[in-house]
Amino acid sequence: NIQISLQYGNIKDFYKLKNYSKKIIKLENQKIFLQKCNYNMLVPKHIRYKFNKIENTYNPEYKNYKQTIELIRKMQLELVGQEMKIANDKVVRVRAEKEKVYKSKLEHQVDKHKIEEIKLYIELYSSRLNQMESNKFKKKLDIIQKQQWTNKNGEDPYSAQKAKWVLNLTGQEIPGEVIELYQYGDQFNMLGNVNNEFVKDLIVDTEYALNNDSNDTNIQTDIKKRIYNIAKDLKSKKVDCNNSTTNSIHKKMEINKKITRDYFKENQNLITVKTDKTKQIAIMKRDQYDAKMIEILHDKHSFKESTIDPTKVVNAKVEKYVNKMIENKCINKRARTKYFNAHSTSPLIYGLLKNHLPEPYPMRPIVSTINSPTRNLSVFFNNILKPVALQNPYDVKNAAELKKFLEKAVIPPTYRIYSFDVTNMFPSLNINTTIKIIKSKWDKIKVHSPIKNLDVFIEGIKLVCCNGYNRFKDKYYIQLKGMENGSVISTSIASLTMTALLEQILKNTEIHVPFAFKYVDDVLLACDAEQVDHLLDMFNSYDKHFKFTKEDEDPNNKSISFLDMTIIRQEDGSFKFKHYTKLCASECMINFYSNHPLEFKKNLVYNLAYNALLRTSAEYEPDVKSKLTKKLILNNYPNYIINQQYKRAWRYLHYSTNDRNAKEEVFYNTDLFDFDESFFKKMKKVKINEEGNRVYKYNQNETIALKTRITDYFNVNQSMKNYNYNLHLDLQQKVTNQSNNDKNNKQRRYIAYNYHPKVQKPLETIFKKQSQEFHITWKYNNKIKNLLTKPHLTKAQTT
């Protein structure tokens, strides 16, 4: 600019060229945006806003209301076409003005070589600006598509797919408003003011939670006051949403809600039921539901009808046992109310519809043990058994943990992977087997238990496990075998039983099983295909109450699904992985228009993408993205949020962990060279915040995250920077020479960090003490180079 100003007087014409290019880019993108709006029959916000006031003046009951709205719609679309023509004319005019500046002013005043440089600069500037403007208009178009989510007929474009989310088993036609309301799912949070029912529920929940808390009464009173004041403040506030589209959808849902309430008042023989695994809502006749539940409860081997309410009897047993615990000094007197609830109620039983099974759909019975007599004791014993139940080599927390192991596993060619599943796990649990397991593991259990007497502990387990009962339709049913599907302690006892089963079978069998993993009632293992039936017989012979079913590999692609991951066996015996969703599962989730914070919904998309990618090998990632995008679009999520959060999850996994084949993994055939320790003597020890560290977490606070710009944290003088930079160039050359001479050395794994002298020694000390496998290599970023003076940087050094 200074050279041009000295030679030609000013640079006004050059800025004109830049501004003309900027105008052209913006007008071109605006024209493309309007073309897409016109093609998809969408109306931009600035046009729609002007017509909203006109639409609001018409009464919907007006006989020509629909024709009027259609006419307004046509006028809006015509305006979009006119704006598109205007934008095109502006582009032509600005291009002509730009060429005029080139020809009339610059060609005769500036060298051709200099003009070419200016053109190149403007092209680079225009390409960056074009990318920004293009992304801006894409986001704008996505928002308009979601705001105007009706098609030409005024219906939801995804209504056919969403209709499957609501299951009609009534045999009669249900109003469209009812179906539309339930299509949003049971997790949809509607706008609305805080009413008396909300405050009442809040008070009840607070009282219940604090009654089971052992804190001081003064603390409990203070908590109650604060919660009540919050409820009072919320009640006085009007809840609304800033987004006009969300408000309009919620207003429509309020209308649908009233219609639905009136419909069920008129048809009191209809009820809604949640499904077991498909996340759908079923509408069925009350008689159908009652018949399915009574069929389960009239099973003479599982339940027995009681003429009286067993709550008082069971409560008396619990009170007696809690007093015994106090006498044995297992708990103090203040904790008595924590384990004994004098105001307990009988547990209720309800059913989830198994519509993933063939018709007639059976029910899965679930017992709600909240506020039941044995509830608090179940929590007490579960907290004792849970740490012991998790101490085994077979349990996996999730599919991601399983994938970490199987990535390193290889099985012989004749071996296959199988899944063994227990039929009716919780009703099949046997108290005698449970007691045997507790006795065998008592040394481990008593470490976590305040009850040191084995007989007293077993008495409590029997009290919790053998007093199961429930209420349905004002009738009481005593459970004769197994445990309640809903009891807190059921999962821990099931885990102990499955662990004992696997330990006994795998130790006593001659069949080679390379690996075996379990998750609740599912077991994944590998064995020879010819011996699997014999192994299944051994599993079924462990306990007469336990019956296992076998699932084989899919013969077409040599795969099997376990949890939410498909495991694909390769020809060489290794495994590939892909995120799995059941075919019967609906795509319903929290809708984008639900009254949740935007950050909550963004994190929901991120977590879905993260978990899907974490369970997927690299070659299957495009399939996972397309399925995830389809699911989120069905729930009205904009494309820009989907792409933004998917990229965020992808970058997190590929650039912040060394568990995948990521580009940021650094391997060298070199050793580290230590610097002169005297150089660091005067430097203070630096502690860097470890928040965001995605690779390694240490017990000390001396860790630092990858991608952290270390130079942002420190101020060092220029001479120190120059000294260290040259020192590291010498070191780099030595490392390169050694690498070329020692090509046959065993590869070692390095982690790359941005170099800074103040963090070099602390970080190297950490890795030397705490990690034998990983070492540090330093990266020299452009920020340090830019801070150095030019004489210190030759062309070769810069390269």
C-alpha positions, 0 to 999 in steps of 0.5 A: 500500500505504501509503495502504491501510494508513493508511486500513484498518489493514492490507493482509493481505486484499489479499495474500490476494486475490493469493495466491488468484489465484496458486493458481487460475492454477496449478491451472487450468494443472495441470488442463489439463496432466492433461487433455492427459495423459489424452487422449494416454494419457501418465503424469506423472513423479511417478505413473510413478516410484511404479510403476517399482519395482513393474515392476522386481520382475517378471521379463520371462520371467514368463508373465503379464508382459505382462498385469501391465504392462498392468494397471499401465498402466491403474492409472496412467491411472486415477490421472491421471483422479483427480488431474484431478478433485481439481485441478478441485475445488480450483479451485472451492473456492479461487474460492469463498474468493476471492469470500468475501474480496471480499464479506465483508471488502472491499466494506464497508471499501474504496471501489468505485473502489479495489476496481476498481483492485485487481481490474485490478491482480490481472488484469494480474498473473494474465495474466502468471503464466498465461503463465509457468505455461502455458509451463512445463506445455507444456515438461513435456508435451513432455518426457513425450511424448518420454520416453514415445515409444511408442504404444499398441502399444508401437512407435515412432510414427514407425517407418513413416517411419524405416523408409525411412532403412534400405534393404534390398537383400538380398531377405530379411527383416532382424530389426527390432532391426537396422533399429531400430539403423540408423534412428538413423543413423551419427552416433548416439553411444552410451553406453559406457566407453572400451575398449582399441580406443578407446585404440588408435585414439587412439594411431594417430591421434596418431602419424599427426598428429604424424608430419606435423607439423614441430614440435620432437620435445620438443613432440611428446613432450609432446603424446603424454604429455598425450593418453595421460594423458587416455585413461587417465583416461577409461578409468577413468571409467564413462560414464552419462547423468543422464536416465533416458529416455536411459539406457533407450534406450541400454540398448535400443540396446546389446541391438540392437547385440549382436543386429546383431553376431550377425546379421552374423556369421551372415550374412557375405555381407551388408554395410552401405553409405552412400548418396551424397546421401540420408543413408541406410544400405543393407544389401546382399549383398557380391556385389552391391557387389563386382559394381558396383565391379568394373564401374567398375574394368573400364572400359578407358578409366578404369582398368587393372589392375596386377600389382604394388603401385605404392606403392614406385614412386610413393614413390620418385618422391615421395622424388626430387622432395622431395630436388629441392625441398631442393636448390633451397632450396624447403623445409628438410631438417627438412620432408622427413618432412612431404612424404615418408612412407616408411611410406605405403600404397596408397589404397583405393577404395570406393563410395557407393550412388546410390539417388537414381537409377533401379534398378539403383543405380550406385555413386559411386567414392571413393578414400581417399588418407589415408596414400597416397604423394602425399597430403602433396604434394597438400596442399602444392600445394593450399595454393598453388593454393587462394588463386588458385582463389578469386580470381575473380568466379564462385565462391560459397561458399554459397547465402546469398552467392548470395542477396545478389547475386540480391536486387539482380538483375533480368533481362528478361522473355524471359530465364530462369535455367539450371543447367549441370552437368558430368558426372563432373567429376573423372575429366574433368579433363585434365592438359594443360589444367591445365598451360596454366592454371597457366602463364597464372596463374603470376604470381599462383601464384608469390606463394603458392609457395615454388617459384619455378621454373615447370618444377619446379612443373609437375613436382610437379603432374604427379607428384601428378595423374598417379600415381593408383591404388587397391586393391580386393580385393587387386588394384591399378588404375591410373587412366588419365584425370582425377583421383581423386574424393577427392584433396585437390588435385582441388577446386582444379584443378577450380575453376581449370579452370571459371574458365578455361572461364567467362572464355573463353566469356563474353568471346568470346560475343555472347550476353548473360549478366547473371550467372554463378556456379559451385560446384564442377561446377555453373554457374548463369546467366541468358540469353535462352531462345532462345540457351541451346542455342547457349550450351550447345554453346559450353560443351561445345566447350571441352574434349572431356573436359567434357560439360555437361547443362542444367537448365531452370526449372520451368514451373509456378512459374518456379523452379530449385534451386541448392545448398540454395536454390530461386530463384523468378523473379518477373514483373518479373524479380526473384527470391524465395528458399526453402530447398531440400532434395532430395526423395530426402534422408532426414530423418535427423540426429543424434538428440536421444538421442545422447550429445552435449552438450545445448548441441551439440544446441541449436546444431545446431537453431539452425544448421539454422533460421538457415541455412534462414531465411537462404536464405528470403524472408519469405513462405516462412518458415512453410513452412520452419518446418513442414518443419524442425519435422517433421524435428526431431520425427522425430529426437526433438527436443522442441518447446520446444527447436525453438521456442526455437532457431527464435525465436533464429535468427529474431530474430538475422536480423530484428533484427541485420542490415540485409540483410533488410526488418527492423523495426529498420532506421531511415530518416530524411530528416535530417542529424546535428547535432554537439554542442559538442566542449568537453563531451566534452574531459574524457571518456576514450576508451571501448573497448567489447567488439565481441563480439556485434556483428551489423551491422558489424565494424570494424578497431578495437575501438570498435564496439558491438552493437545492443541493448546497454544502454549505460547498464549500462557507465557511471556518470555523475552526475545533472546530466550525465544531465539536461543531456544529456537536455535537450540531446538533446530540443532536438536531436530537435525540430530534427531533426524540424523539418528533416525536415518542411521537407526531405521531398524530400531523398534518404533516408539509412540510419541505425543506431539506438543507445541514447544515452549521452554517453560513447559518442556521440563515439567512435561518430560518429567511427568512422562518419564515418571508416569508413562513408559510407553509414550514419550514427548516430541515437540512441535514448532508452530508458526506463532513462535517463528513469527515472534523471532527476528528475520536474521535468525530464520534462514529459508532452510530453517523456515522450511 
